[in-house]
């Protein structure tokens, strides 16, 4: 799945859309950032409710390509700024982590 | 009353310069609430209560005649003469300061005499202000603030990095500074990306750097990160100024945490930091005492990986 399909196909809103439209093969769902660092695969989509710039830092260190913020959690501007400078896509959705995980998973499995 | 804890002889030179440079007039409150000789003590009590003050000069036509303190009021209440005129009960032997005096005089007066305030006179013996230890505190804080701002403006914009040569860097990390947390790691990752072709190795260095940086932010009193990259080895070393890890063996076990609730709500403090760092490192060393903790993570990669 191309990163851009997160919005075009799955309907999540891209709030930071300055990114390289790379191919996504993995997803990781966690609100525990150290867990993300330890276990998320490179090039993953991170599904979380941690909407602050430390989440972007973790994503950057772990080589994560995109973050989906669930439950329409408010996203501070400085998070988007950091994401922009690190070229990490940020999406938002009213859906919860369970639903988003399922949607991303099914989409990836279908390929 | 406690003395003002400023040693007017052996304090740091900035403070000494400050208390001699500042004049009483720079520090005092100019708007003085005064009462007249004929004011009843009961009215003085009301004035004190209304204005949250504990002493009032008695003055007429700018001339200082006496002082009435809350102690005089209490005594008057106790002895039943609260309806007396001020002039019958006011203190007449007054210790005053002059507006031209350096602040150091004010500080030593507060230490020397047990008064909560001093009236300030100008050269013509006119009442021009009043000073309390609060005024001194405020003035000193403002001056210190100005000085700190001046010093900060001299520091280059990126305060977290000190420019050093090649692939050896040093970063300062402050306690609970979540605003800047990760800046050092971003920088370290950038350096690695420029020099190492193997993205897995870059990731290992970035993870170790970030976990160690967050440890400094979350757990230490502040510290430094030293990073070096040479040949086929990256070394990240953090040194902090305390408070030390009580049980180092436990700290490197997954799931052990001493983080507070709010740190955890940010997604940190799950007790995975040191275990994560250890896992991505080829060599990992930690030593800790109440005076500080030192962690050293070494990551090796194939020589061919370095560009």
Interface residues (C-beta under 8 A of the other chain):
Chain A: X31 X32 X33 X34 X35 X36 X37 X38 X42 X48 X50 X52 X53 X54 X55 X57 X58 X60 X61 X62 X63 X86
Chain B: X178 X181 X182 X185 X186 X189 X199 X200 X203 X206 X207 X209 X210 X211 X214 X266 X267 X268 X270 X271 X272 X273 X275 X276 X279
